[in-house]
Amino acid sequence: MIRSDRPELHRLLDQLRPGDVVVIWKLARLSRSLKNLLHLIERIEEEGAGFRSLTEAVDTTAAAGRMLMQMVGAFAELNGA
């Protein structure tokens, strides 16, 4: 599901440790589709790390950010993303 031609992204995901926070400038720089974005955030959270986008103010290290991502995931399921 994660494009194989993004070696630095794979390296980042492989090196994640519990308590790390992946900080990006903009969601569009990480993923071009909602389905892929949700998959990446799920992978980050499986490693015990958090996720934060500075431009869109998404922060899964806080309760409000986790709730927002759950809602986005629910809408994506309804739309078949």
HTML snippet that shows the backbone in 3Dmol.js (N, CA, C, O; Angstrom):
<script src="https://3Dmol.org/build/3Dmol-min.js"></script>
<div id="view" style="width:600px;height:400px;position:relative"></div>
<script>
const pdb = `
ATOM      1  N   MET A   1       0.820  -1.191   0.000  1.00  0.00           N
ATOM      2  CA  MET A   1       0.000   0.000   0.000  1.00  0.00           C
ATOM      3  C   MET A   1       0.868   1.261   0.000  1.00  0.00           C
ATOM      4  O   MET A   1       0.442   2.291  -0.522  1.00  0.00           O
ATOM      5  N   ILE A   2       2.051   1.208   0.561  1.00  0.00           N
ATOM      6  CA  ILE A   2       2.962   2.347   0.521  1.00  0.00           C
ATOM      7  C   ILE A   2       3.833   2.191  -0.712  1.00  0.00           C
ATOM      8  O   ILE A   2       4.447   1.144  -0.917  1.00  0.00           O
ATOM      9  N   ARG A   3       3.888   3.232  -1.533  1.00  0.00           N
ATOM     10  CA  ARG A   3       4.684   3.154  -2.755  1.00  0.00           C
ATOM     11  C   ARG A   3       6.106   2.727  -2.435  1.00  0.00           C
ATOM     12  O   ARG A   3       6.709   3.193  -1.468  1.00  0.00           O
ATOM     13  N   SER A   4       6.632   1.832  -3.263  1.00  0.00           N
ATOM     14  CA  SER A   4       7.964   1.289  -3.009  1.00  0.00           C
ATOM     15  C   SER A   4       9.086   2.223  -3.429  1.00  0.00           C
ATOM     16  O   SER A   4      10.237   1.991  -3.060  1.00  0.00           O
ATOM     17  N   ASP A   5       8.789   3.274  -4.192  1.00  0.00           N
ATOM     18  CA  ASP A   5       9.844   4.164  -4.663  1.00  0.00           C
ATOM     19  C   ASP A   5      10.035   5.379  -3.747  1.00  0.00           C
ATOM     20  O   ASP A   5      10.426   6.455  -4.200  1.00  0.00           O
ATOM     21  N   ARG A   6       9.756   5.193  -2.471  1.00  0.00           N
ATOM     22  CA  ARG A   6       9.946   6.262  -1.485  1.00  0.00           C
ATOM     23  C   ARG A   6      10.868   5.736  -0.374  1.00  0.00           C
ATOM     24  O   ARG A   6      10.422   5.511   0.751  1.00  0.00           O
ATOM     25  N   PRO A   7      12.137   5.545  -0.691  1.00  0.00           N
ATOM     26  CA  PRO A   7      13.049   4.908   0.267  1.00  0.00           C
ATOM     27  C   PRO A   7      13.203   5.658   1.587  1.00  0.00           C
ATOM     28  O   PRO A   7      13.352   5.028   2.634  1.00  0.00           O
ATOM     29  N   GLU A   8      13.170   6.977   1.560  1.00  0.00           N
ATOM     30  CA  GLU A   8      13.335   7.731   2.810  1.00  0.00           C
ATOM     31  C   GLU A   8      12.122   7.562   3.716  1.00  0.00           C
ATOM     32  O   GLU A   8      12.266   7.496   4.937  1.00  0.00           O
ATOM     33  N   LEU A   9      10.937   7.491   3.136  1.00  0.00           N
ATOM     34  CA  LEU A   9       9.733   7.238   3.929  1.00  0.00           C
ATOM     35  C   LEU A   9       9.808   5.849   4.563  1.00  0.00           C
ATOM     36  O   LEU A   9       9.479   5.685   5.738  1.00  0.00           O
ATOM     37  N   HIS A  10      10.236   4.860   3.795  1.00  0.00           N
ATOM     38  CA  HIS A  10      10.386   3.508   4.344  1.00  0.00           C
ATOM     39  C   HIS A  10      11.408   3.492   5.478  1.00  0.00           C
ATOM     40  O   HIS A  10      11.207   2.837   6.500  1.00  0.00           O
ATOM     41  N   ARG A  11      12.490   4.211   5.286  1.00  0.00           N
ATOM     42  CA  ARG A  11      13.517   4.277   6.330  1.00  0.00           C
ATOM     43  C   ARG A  11      12.967   4.910   7.600  1.00  0.00           C
ATOM     44  O   ARG A  11      13.227   4.422   8.700  1.00  0.00           O
ATOM     45  N   LEU A  12      12.207   5.997   7.457  1.00  0.00           N
ATOM     46  CA  LEU A  12      11.592   6.657   8.602  1.00  0.00           C
ATOM     47  C   LEU A  12      10.666   5.684   9.337  1.00  0.00           C
ATOM     48  O   LEU A  12      10.741   5.554  10.559  1.00  0.00           O
ATOM     49  N   LEU A  13       9.793   5.002   8.590  1.00  0.00           N
ATOM     50  CA  LEU A  13       8.847   4.076   9.206  1.00  0.00           C
ATOM     51  C   LEU A  13       9.563   2.928   9.912  1.00  0.00           C
ATOM     52  O   LEU A  13       9.129   2.487  10.976  1.00  0.00           O
ATOM     53  N   ASP A  14      10.650   2.444   9.330  1.00  0.00           N
ATOM     54  CA  ASP A  14      11.407   1.337   9.927  1.00  0.00           C
ATOM     55  C   ASP A  14      12.136   1.746  11.204  1.00  0.00           C
ATOM     56  O   ASP A  14      12.430   0.898  12.047  1.00  0.00           O
ATOM     57  N   GLN A  15      12.428   3.034  11.354  1.00  0.00           N
ATOM     58  CA  GLN A  15      13.192   3.499  12.513  1.00  0.00           C
ATOM     59  C   GLN A  15      12.325   4.073  13.623  1.00  0.00           C
ATOM     60  O   GLN A  15      12.850   4.517  14.643  1.00  0.00           O
ATOM     61  N   LEU A  16      11.010   4.072  13.445  1.00  0.00           N
ATOM     62  CA  LEU A  16      10.123   4.631  14.479  1.00  0.00           C
ATOM     63  C   LEU A  16      10.195   3.841  15.770  1.00  0.00           C
ATOM     64  O   LEU A  16      10.287   2.613  15.763  1.00  0.00           O
ATOM     65  N   ARG A  17      10.151   4.557  16.869  1.00  0.00           N
ATOM     66  CA  ARG A  17      10.157   3.950  18.206  1.00  0.00           C
ATOM     67  C   ARG A  17       8.997   4.535  18.997  1.00  0.00           C
ATOM     68  O   ARG A  17       8.530   5.630  18.686  1.00  0.00           O
ATOM     69  N   PRO A  18       8.528   3.825  20.010  1.00  0.00           N
ATOM     70  CA  PRO A  18       7.453   4.375  20.854  1.00  0.00           C
ATOM     71  C   PRO A  18       7.848   5.745  21.410  1.00  0.00           C
ATOM     72  O   PRO A  18       8.961   5.940  21.898  1.00  0.00           O
ATOM     73  N   GLY A  19       6.918   6.675  21.323  1.00  0.00           N
ATOM     74  CA  GLY A  19       7.165   8.023  21.816  1.00  0.00           C
ATOM     75  C   GLY A  19       7.655   8.991  20.761  1.00  0.00           C
ATOM     76  O   GLY A  19       7.617  10.202  20.979  1.00  0.00           O
ATOM     77  N   ASP A  20       8.121   8.488  19.605  1.00  0.00           N
ATOM     78  CA  ASP A  20       8.519   9.377  18.516  1.00  0.00           C
ATOM     79  C   ASP A  20       7.292  10.111  17.984  1.00  0.00           C
ATOM     80  O   ASP A  20       6.164   9.649  18.154  1.00  0.00           O
ATOM     81  N   VAL A  21       7.516  11.244  17.346  1.00  0.00           N
ATOM     82  CA  VAL A  21       6.437  11.979  16.680  1.00  0.00           C
ATOM     83  C   VAL A  21       6.921  12.324  15.273  1.00  0.00           C
ATOM     84  O   VAL A  21       7.952  12.977  15.107  1.00  0.00           O
ATOM     85  N   VAL A  22       6.176  11.885  14.269  1.00  0.00           N
ATOM     86  CA  VAL A  22       6.476  12.217  12.887  1.00  0.00           C
ATOM     87  C   VAL A  22       5.821  13.570  12.609  1.00  0.00           C
ATOM     88  O   VAL A  22       4.601  13.708  12.699  1.00  0.00           O
ATOM     89  N   VAL A  23       6.635  14.558  12.274  1.00  0.00           N
ATOM     90  CA  VAL A  23       6.138  15.904  12.013  1.00  0.00           C
ATOM     91  C   VAL A  23       6.340  16.206  10.535  1.00  0.00           C
ATOM     92  O   VAL A  23       7.444  16.089  10.002  1.00  0.00           O
ATOM     93  N   ILE A  24       5.242  16.598   9.883  1.00  0.00           N
ATOM     94  CA  ILE A  24       5.317  16.973   8.472  1.00  0.00           C
ATOM     95  C   ILE A  24       4.792  18.383   8.307  1.00  0.00           C
ATOM     96  O   ILE A  24       4.069  18.892   9.163  1.00  0.00           O
ATOM     97  N   TRP A  25       5.158  19.006   7.209  1.00  0.00           N
ATOM     98  CA  TRP A  25       4.695  20.362   6.934  1.00  0.00           C
ATOM     99  C   TRP A  25       3.260  20.349   6.435  1.00  0.00           C
ATOM    100  O   TRP A  25       2.435  21.143   6.886  1.00  0.00           O
ATOM    101  N   LYS A  26       2.958  19.444   5.501  1.00  0.00           N
ATOM    102  CA  LYS A  26       1.652  19.445   4.848  1.00  0.00           C
ATOM    103  C   LYS A  26       1.265  18.017   4.483  1.00  0.00           C
ATOM    104  O   LYS A  26       2.108  17.246   4.024  1.00  0.00           O
ATOM    105  N   LEU A  27       0.011  17.663   4.679  1.00  0.00           N
ATOM    106  CA  LEU A  27      -0.457  16.307   4.394  1.00  0.00           C
ATOM    107  C   LEU A  27      -0.187  15.901   2.953  1.00  0.00           C
ATOM    108  O   LEU A  27       0.163  14.751   2.691  1.00  0.00           O
ATOM    109  N   ALA A  28      -0.342  16.821   2.024  1.00  0.00           N
ATOM    110  CA  ALA A  28      -0.137  16.513   0.611  1.00  0.00           C
ATOM    111  C   ALA A  28       1.302  16.112   0.307  1.00  0.00           C
ATOM    112  O   ALA A  28       1.556  15.451  -0.700  1.00  0.00           O
ATOM    113  N   ARG A  29       2.236  16.494   1.148  1.00  0.00           N
ATOM    114  CA  ARG A  29       3.638  16.107   0.943  1.00  0.00           C
ATOM    115  C   ARG A  29       3.891  14.663   1.374  1.00  0.00           C
ATOM    116  O   ARG A  29       4.873  14.050   0.954  1.00  0.00           O
ATOM    117  N   LEU A  30       3.011  14.126   2.208  1.00  0.00           N
ATOM    118  CA  LEU A  30       3.158  12.753   2.673  1.00  0.00           C
ATOM    119  C   LEU A  30       2.397  11.786   1.792  1.00  0.00           C
ATOM    120  O   LEU A  30       2.899  10.704   1.487  1.00  0.00           O
ATOM    121  N   SER A  31       1.193  12.156   1.377  1.00  0.00           N
ATOM    122  CA  SER A  31       0.340  11.235   0.646  1.00  0.00           C
ATOM    123  C   SER A  31      -0.564  11.984  -0.316  1.00  0.00           C
ATOM    124  O   SER A  31      -0.973  13.115  -0.051  1.00  0.00           O
ATOM    125  N   ARG A  32      -0.869  11.351  -1.421  1.00  0.00           N
ATOM    126  CA  ARG A  32      -1.757  11.949  -2.423  1.00  0.00           C
ATOM    127  C   ARG A  32      -3.180  11.423  -2.301  1.00  0.00           C
ATOM    128  O   ARG A  32      -4.082  11.952  -2.950  1.00  0.00           O
ATOM    129  N   SER A  33      -3.406  10.390  -1.481  1.00  0.00           N
ATOM    130  CA  SER A  33      -4.764   9.856  -1.340  1.00  0.00           C
ATOM    131  C   SER A  33      -5.106   9.685   0.136  1.00  0.00           C
ATOM    132  O   SER A  33      -4.231   9.463   0.973  1.00  0.00           O
ATOM    133  N   LEU A  34      -6.372   9.792   0.429  1.00  0.00           N
ATOM    134  CA  LEU A  34      -6.839   9.633   1.805  1.00  0.00           C
ATOM    135  C   LEU A  34      -6.574   8.212   2.296  1.00  0.00           C
ATOM    136  O   LEU A  34      -6.165   8.015   3.440  1.00  0.00           O
ATOM    137  N   LYS A  35      -6.803   7.237   1.445  1.00  0.00           N
ATOM    138  CA  LYS A  35      -6.590   5.834   1.818  1.00  0.00           C
ATOM    139  C   LYS A  35      -5.137   5.606   2.226  1.00  0.00           C
ATOM    140  O   LYS A  35      -4.863   4.988   3.254  1.00  0.00           O
ATOM    141  N   ASN A  36      -4.218   6.104   1.422  1.00  0.00           N
ATOM    142  CA  ASN A  36      -2.801   5.948   1.731  1.00  0.00           C
ATOM    143  C   ASN A  36      -2.410   6.711   2.989  1.00  0.00           C
ATOM    144  O   ASN A  36      -1.626   6.217   3.799  1.00  0.00           O
ATOM    145  N   LEU A  37      -2.951   7.907   3.155  1.00  0.00           N
ATOM    146  CA  LEU A  37      -2.664   8.708   4.343  1.00  0.00           C
ATOM    147  C   LEU A  37      -3.103   7.973   5.602  1.00  0.00           C
ATOM    148  O   LEU A  37      -2.349   7.894   6.573  1.00  0.00           O
ATOM    149  N   LEU A  38      -4.313   7.436   5.588  1.00  0.00           N
ATOM    150  CA  LEU A  38      -4.809   6.702   6.752  1.00  0.00           C
ATOM    151  C   LEU A  38      -3.955   5.471   7.037  1.00  0.00           C
ATOM    152  O   LEU A  38      -3.704   5.139   8.195  1.00  0.00           O
ATOM    153  N   HIS A  39      -3.511   4.795   5.978  1.00  0.00           N
ATOM    154  CA  HIS A  39      -2.634   3.630   6.147  1.00  0.00           C
ATOM    155  C   HIS A  39      -1.305   4.046   6.791  1.00  0.00           C
ATOM    156  O   HIS A  39      -0.816   3.368   7.694  1.00  0.00           O
ATOM    157  N   LEU A  40      -0.728   5.145   6.333  1.00  0.00           N
ATOM    158  CA  LEU A  40       0.537   5.619   6.901  1.00  0.00           C
ATOM    159  C   LEU A  40       0.382   5.998   8.377  1.00  0.00           C
ATOM    160  O   LEU A  40       1.224   5.647   9.204  1.00  0.00           O
ATOM    161  N   ILE A  41      -0.691   6.711   8.699  1.00  0.00           N
ATOM    162  CA  ILE A  41      -0.907   7.117  10.086  1.00  0.00           C
ATOM    163  C   ILE A  41      -1.141   5.891  10.963  1.00  0.00           C
ATOM    164  O   ILE A  41      -0.676   5.844  12.102  1.00  0.00           O
ATOM    165  N   GLU A  42      -1.855   4.907  10.441  1.00  0.00           N
ATOM    166  CA  GLU A  42      -2.066   3.661  11.191  1.00  0.00           C
ATOM    167  C   GLU A  42      -0.734   2.967  11.455  1.00  0.00           C
ATOM    168  O   GLU A  42      -0.490   2.476  12.557  1.00  0.00           O
ATOM    169  N   ARG A  43       0.112   2.931  10.454  1.00  0.00           N
ATOM    170  CA  ARG A  43       1.437   2.303  10.608  1.00  0.00           C
ATOM    171  C   ARG A  43       2.264   3.044  11.659  1.00  0.00           C
ATOM    172  O   ARG A  43       2.933   2.419  12.482  1.00  0.00           O
ATOM    173  N   ILE A  44       2.217   4.361  11.630  1.00  0.00           N
ATOM    174  CA  ILE A  44       2.950   5.172  12.604  1.00  0.00           C
ATOM    175  C   ILE A  44       2.447   4.872  14.014  1.00  0.00           C
ATOM    176  O   ILE A  44       3.240   4.688  14.937  1.00  0.00           O
ATOM    177  N   GLU A  45       1.131   4.822  14.172  1.00  0.00           N
ATOM    178  CA  GLU A  45       0.549   4.572  15.493  1.00  0.00           C
ATOM    179  C   GLU A  45       0.811   3.146  15.974  1.00  0.00           C
ATOM    180  O   GLU A  45       0.940   2.921  17.177  1.00  0.00           O
ATOM    181  N   GLU A  46       0.893   2.179  15.057  1.00  0.00           N
ATOM    182  CA  GLU A  46       1.226   0.799  15.437  1.00  0.00           C
ATOM    183  C   GLU A  46       2.596   0.718  16.093  1.00  0.00           C
ATOM    184  O   GLU A  46       2.837  -0.147  16.934  1.00  0.00           O
ATOM    185  N   GLU A  47       3.484   1.612  15.710  1.00  0.00           N
ATOM    186  CA  GLU A  47       4.834   1.646  16.285  1.00  0.00           C
ATOM    187  C   GLU A  47       4.868   2.409  17.601  1.00  0.00           C
ATOM    188  O   GLU A  47       5.922   2.525  18.226  1.00  0.00           O
ATOM    189  N   GLY A  48       3.713   2.932  18.027  1.00  0.00           N
ATOM    190  CA  GLY A  48       3.656   3.683  19.277  1.00  0.00           C
ATOM    191  C   GLY A  48       4.081   5.128  19.124  1.00  0.00           C
ATOM    192  O   GLY A  48       4.353   5.811  20.112  1.00  0.00           O
ATOM    193  N   ALA A  49       4.139   5.593  17.890  1.00  0.00           N
ATOM    194  CA  ALA A  49       4.558   6.965  17.609  1.00  0.00           C
ATOM    195  C   ALA A  49       3.335   7.827  17.330  1.00  0.00           C
ATOM    196  O   ALA A  49       2.241   7.317  17.086  1.00  0.00           O
ATOM    197  N   GLY A  50       3.533   9.127  17.370  1.00  0.00           N
ATOM    198  CA  GLY A  50       2.486  10.078  17.057  1.00  0.00           C
ATOM    199  C   GLY A  50       2.709  10.682  15.696  1.00  0.00           C
ATOM    200  O   GLY A  50       3.741  10.463  15.062  1.00  0.00           O
ATOM    201  N   PHE A  51       1.731  11.446  15.250  1.00  0.00           N
ATOM    202  CA  PHE A  51       1.773  12.076  13.933  1.00  0.00           C
ATOM    203  C   PHE A  51       1.293  13.515  14.065  1.00  0.00           C
ATOM    204  O   PHE A  51       0.326  13.792  14.774  1.00  0.00           O
ATOM    205  N   ARG A  52       1.968  14.420  13.384  1.00  0.00           N
ATOM    206  CA  ARG A  52       1.598  15.831  13.468  1.00  0.00           C
ATOM    207  C   ARG A  52       1.835  16.515  12.128  1.00  0.00           C
ATOM    208  O   ARG A  52       2.918  16.422  11.551  1.00  0.00           O
ATOM    209  N   SER A  53       0.805  17.204  11.643  1.00  0.00           N
ATOM    210  CA  SER A  53       0.923  18.020  10.438  1.00  0.00           C
ATOM    211  C   SER A  53       0.837  19.476  10.865  1.00  0.00           C
ATOM    212  O   SER A  53      -0.131  19.879  11.511  1.00  0.00           O
ATOM    213  N   LEU A  54       1.821  20.251  10.517  1.00  0.00           N
ATOM    214  CA  LEU A  54       1.862  21.642  10.956  1.00  0.00           C
ATOM    215  C   LEU A  54       0.859  22.519  10.221  1.00  0.00           C
ATOM    216  O   LEU A  54       0.248  23.390  10.839  1.00  0.00           O
ATOM    217  N   THR A  55       0.675  22.319   8.941  1.00  0.00           N
ATOM    218  CA  THR A  55      -0.219  23.159   8.156  1.00  0.00           C
ATOM    219  C   THR A  55      -1.680  22.888   8.469  1.00  0.00           C
ATOM    220  O   THR A  55      -2.462  23.825   8.630  1.00  0.00           O
ATOM    221  N   GLU A  56      -2.063  21.606   8.558  1.00  0.00           N
ATOM    222  CA  GLU A  56      -3.463  21.260   8.790  1.00  0.00           C
ATOM    223  C   GLU A  56      -3.813  21.106  10.262  1.00  0.00           C
ATOM    224  O   GLU A  56      -4.958  20.794  10.589  1.00  0.00           O
ATOM    225  N   ALA A  57      -2.886  21.311  11.127  1.00  0.00           N
ATOM    226  CA  ALA A  57      -3.103  21.215  12.571  1.00  0.00           C
ATOM    227  C   ALA A  57      -3.676  19.869  12.985  1.00  0.00           C
ATOM    228  O   ALA A  57      -4.564  19.806  13.835  1.00  0.00           O
ATOM    229  N   VAL A  58      -3.172  18.791  12.389  1.00  0.00           N
ATOM    230  CA  VAL A  58      -3.527  17.436  12.791  1.00  0.00           C
ATOM    231  C   VAL A  58      -2.445  16.953  13.748  1.00  0.00           C
ATOM    232  O   VAL A  58      -1.257  17.011  13.429  1.00  0.00           O
ATOM    233  N   ASP A  59      -2.851  16.482  14.912  1.00  0.00           N
ATOM    234  CA  ASP A  59      -1.897  16.049  15.923  1.00  0.00           C
ATOM    235  C   ASP A  59      -2.469  14.848  16.663  1.00  0.00           C
ATOM    236  O   ASP A  59      -3.326  15.006  17.533  1.00  0.00           O
ATOM    237  N   THR A  60      -1.996  13.631  16.320  1.00  0.00           N
ATOM    238  CA  THR A  60      -2.517  12.424  16.964  1.00  0.00           C
ATOM    239  C   THR A  60      -1.914  12.183  18.340  1.00  0.00           C
ATOM    240  O   THR A  60      -2.230  11.189  18.993  1.00  0.00           O
ATOM    241  N   THR A  61      -1.046  13.088  18.784  1.00  0.00           N
ATOM    242  CA  THR A  61      -0.514  12.936  20.145  1.00  0.00           C
ATOM    243  C   THR A  61      -1.476  13.515  21.168  1.00  0.00           C
ATOM    244  O   THR A  61      -1.270  13.361  22.372  1.00  0.00           O
ATOM    245  N   ALA A  62      -2.539  14.188  20.693  1.00  0.00           N
ATOM    246  CA  ALA A  62      -3.558  14.763  21.568  1.00  0.00           C
ATOM    247  C   ALA A  62      -4.898  14.086  21.290  1.00  0.00           C
ATOM    248  O   ALA A  62      -5.138  13.598  20.186  1.00  0.00           O
ATOM    249  N   ALA A  63      -5.756  14.060  22.287  1.00  0.00           N
ATOM    250  CA  ALA A  63      -7.051  13.382  22.165  1.00  0.00           C
ATOM    251  C   ALA A  63      -7.887  13.941  21.012  1.00  0.00           C
ATOM    252  O   ALA A  63      -8.505  13.171  20.276  1.00  0.00           O
ATOM    253  N   ALA A  64      -7.918  15.247  20.844  1.00  0.00           N
ATOM    254  CA  ALA A  64      -8.711  15.849  19.773  1.00  0.00           C
ATOM    255  C   ALA A  64      -8.211  15.419  18.399  1.00  0.00           C
ATOM    256  O   ALA A  64      -9.013  15.196  17.492  1.00  0.00           O
ATOM    257  N   GLY A  65      -6.921  15.304  18.238  1.00  0.00           N
ATOM    258  CA  GLY A  65      -6.346  14.873  16.964  1.00  0.00           C
ATOM    259  C   GLY A  65      -6.651  13.418  16.664  1.00  0.00           C
ATOM    260  O   GLY A  65      -6.934  13.063  15.520  1.00  0.00           O
ATOM    261  N   ARG A  66      -6.596  12.574  17.684  1.00  0.00           N
ATOM    262  CA  ARG A  66      -6.950  11.164  17.496  1.00  0.00           C
ATOM    263  C   ARG A  66      -8.416  11.030  17.102  1.00  0.00           C
ATOM    264  O   ARG A  66      -8.760  10.234  16.228  1.00  0.00           O
ATOM    265  N   MET A  67      -9.280  11.813  17.749  1.00  0.00           N
ATOM    266  CA  MET A  67     -10.695  11.770  17.418  1.00  0.00           C
ATOM    267  C   MET A  67     -10.928  12.243  15.980  1.00  0.00           C
ATOM    268  O   MET A  67     -11.715  11.642  15.249  1.00  0.00           O
ATOM    269  N   LEU A  68     -10.252  13.308  15.578  1.00  0.00           N
ATOM    270  CA  LEU A  68     -10.383  13.812  14.217  1.00  0.00           C
ATOM    271  C   LEU A  68      -9.998  12.739  13.206  1.00  0.00           C
ATOM    272  O   LEU A  68     -10.703  12.546  12.215  1.00  0.00           O
ATOM    273  N   MET A  69      -8.895  12.043  13.441  1.00  0.00           N
ATOM    274  CA  MET A  69      -8.463  11.019  12.501  1.00  0.00           C
ATOM    275  C   MET A  69      -9.429   9.840  12.474  1.00  0.00           C
ATOM    276  O   MET A  69      -9.615   9.229  11.422  1.00  0.00           O
ATOM    277  N   GLN A  70     -10.041   9.510  13.594  1.00  0.00           N
ATOM    278  CA  GLN A  70     -11.048   8.451  13.603  1.00  0.00           C
ATOM    279  C   GLN A  70     -12.257   8.866  12.771  1.00  0.00           C
ATOM    280  O   GLN A  70     -12.825   8.052  12.044  1.00  0.00           O
ATOM    281  N   MET A  71     -12.645  10.122  12.878  1.00  0.00           N
ATOM    282  CA  MET A  71     -13.775  10.620  12.089  1.00  0.00           C
ATOM    283  C   MET A  71     -13.433  10.624  10.595  1.00  0.00           C
ATOM    284  O   MET A  71     -14.259  10.242   9.766  1.00  0.00           O
ATOM    285  N   VAL A  72     -12.237  11.049  10.262  1.00  0.00           N
ATOM    286  CA  VAL A  72     -11.802  11.041   8.859  1.00  0.00           C
ATOM    287  C   VAL A  72     -11.816   9.612   8.330  1.00  0.00           C
ATOM    288  O   VAL A  72     -12.257   9.367   7.207  1.00  0.00           O
ATOM    289  N   GLY A  73     -11.335   8.672   9.136  1.00  0.00           N
ATOM    290  CA  GLY A  73     -11.344   7.269   8.734  1.00  0.00           C
ATOM    291  C   GLY A  73     -12.746   6.746   8.522  1.00  0.00           C
ATOM    292  O   GLY A  73     -12.992   5.990   7.582  1.00  0.00           O
ATOM    293  N   ALA A  74     -13.672   7.140   9.387  1.00  0.00           N
ATOM    294  CA  ALA A  74     -15.063   6.704   9.244  1.00  0.00           C
ATOM    295  C   ALA A  74     -15.685   7.258   7.968  1.00  0.00           C
ATOM    296  O   ALA A  74     -16.393   6.535   7.267  1.00  0.00           O
ATOM    297  N   PHE A  75     -15.430   8.534   7.652  1.00  0.00           N
ATOM    298  CA  PHE A  75     -15.937   9.113   6.417  1.00  0.00           C
ATOM    299  C   PHE A  75     -15.311   8.437   5.200  1.00  0.00           C
ATOM    300  O   PHE A  75     -15.981   8.225   4.189  1.00  0.00           O
ATOM    301  N   ALA A  76     -14.038   8.103   5.297  1.00  0.00           N
ATOM    302  CA  ALA A  76     -13.364   7.430   4.185  1.00  0.00           C
ATOM    303  C   ALA A  76     -14.000   6.063   3.935  1.00  0.00           C
ATOM    304  O   ALA A  76     -14.184   5.673   2.782  1.00  0.00           O
ATOM    305  N   GLU A  77     -14.336   5.336   4.990  1.00  0.00           N
ATOM    306  CA  GLU A  77     -14.989   4.041   4.822  1.00  0.00           C
ATOM    307  C   GLU A  77     -16.344   4.196   4.143  1.00  0.00           C
ATOM    308  O   GLU A  77     -16.701   3.384   3.289  1.00  0.00           O
ATOM    309  N   LEU A  78     -17.098   5.222   4.506  1.00  0.00           N
ATOM    310  CA  LEU A  78     -18.396   5.452   3.892  1.00  0.00           C
ATOM    311  C   LEU A  78     -18.269   5.748   2.395  1.00  0.00           C
ATOM    312  O   LEU A  78     -19.127   5.368   1.599  1.00  0.00           O
ATOM    313  N   ASN A  79     -17.200   6.423   2.036  1.00  0.00           N
ATOM    314  CA  ASN A  79     -16.987   6.784   0.638  1.00  0.00           C
ATOM    315  C   ASN A  79     -16.207   5.734  -0.130  1.00  0.00           C
ATOM    316  O   ASN A  79     -15.965   5.894  -1.326  1.00  0.00           O
ATOM    317  N   GLY A  80     -15.808   4.655   0.544  1.00  0.00           N
ATOM    318  CA  GLY A  80     -15.067   3.588  -0.118  1.00  0.00           C
ATOM    319  C   GLY A  80     -13.649   3.946  -0.490  1.00  0.00           C
ATOM    320  O   GLY A  80     -13.117   3.449  -1.483  1.00  0.00           O
ATOM    321  N   ALA A  81     -13.024   4.818   0.312  1.00  0.00           N
ATOM    322  CA  ALA A  81     -11.646   5.266   0.018  1.00  0.00           C
ATOM    323  C   ALA A  81     -10.641   4.185   0.105  1.00  0.00           C
ATOM    324  O   ALA A  81      -9.455   4.426  -0.117  1.00  0.00           O
TER     325      ALA A  81
END
`;
const viewer = $3Dmol.createViewer("view");
viewer.addModel(pdb, "pdb");
viewer.setStyle({}, {cartoon: {color: "spectrum"}});
viewer.zoomTo();
viewer.render();
</script>
